[in-house]
């Protein structure tokens, strides 16, 4: 039987895949199936010429049902307990199978297939059927020949992704920046995202790991962030195994497979502005509320910069266009020179929302230079936001 705890593959797995299993029969709890189906479905493809990629692969073996979604870039695999009467493998349309299971009565479900690949789902006096697909058409998940690896607490990795993912580039002409750099060096874990207008960096101590750096697509990281748990006692850390092309994130009962992005990630530390002339400390909630009010006036049709005027003891925030105007005054602590600067509202709002303290520090150099955004007490999280021109 597949040992879930040790993540080992049974020696007869290849032979099992090669067999022409047409019939399959098992029972499982509907609640177990409903818990994992939406997560596995995230790795299936909605629009694809290869029909198999829109399906979830079901494999009943031993005392488990294994479910897999894979769109050739992202793969998610997991297992739930099952009573297997007849072992087998089958593909079922992701959307239809998930919706049928969700609408079945609560309790134990019996699922079986026949030689024509018809899938029958029974439970609580209800029976539904759908057409299955031959598993021979399903691509194999990447076989990662581990060259490097790392072990990271789940809650730490989840938090670091959450604080940085917003700054990932959407420009597909520079693929390496559509993901996040994960870097381990000098007993520190760094996760970085950037585009042409902003950057987010989170740094935390992580001892006992070998040095490495790799770039993971944002799509995979968003699913990993969603699946990671708040494991405060670090009883089930996330294990990362990778080679030059793929990585596998293993945690709890999930395996997430992702391709890695090729290309040279820039020296991000050079993008962090130094030697600021003005330092501002302001309440995070007050700043977010002001930016939210300005956001009411801003749209794709009416793209308007938000003007910030930093003065002793206060920030004057203003936004004006054909829709209307907002004028706010926020108390602050200021050290250094008075300054007026403009921001893209969403870029600054994303950076401030990612701050996890009650107060925010802003470091300004000039009205046309990037601004550093940090927590008021701490330096583990850094955001950099480029300004935009506003009328003085």
Protein Blocks (a to p, Z undefined) as FASTA:
>chain_A
ZZfklopacfklmmmmmpccfbdcddddfklmmmmmmmmmmmpcfbdcblklmpccddde
hjaccddddehlaccddddddddfbgcdddddfklmmmmmmmpcedjddddddfkopacd
deehiacddddddfklpccddddddfbdcdddfklmmmmmmmmmmmpcfbfklmmlmpcc
dddeehiacdddddfkbccddddddehiacddddddfklmmmmmmmpccdfkopaccddd
ddfkbccddehjbccdddddedjdddfklmpcghifbdcdddfklmmmmmmmmmmmgcfk
lccdddddddehiacdddddfkbccddddddddedjdddddddfklmmmmmmmpccfbdc
dddfbfkbccddddfbdckbccddddddddZZ
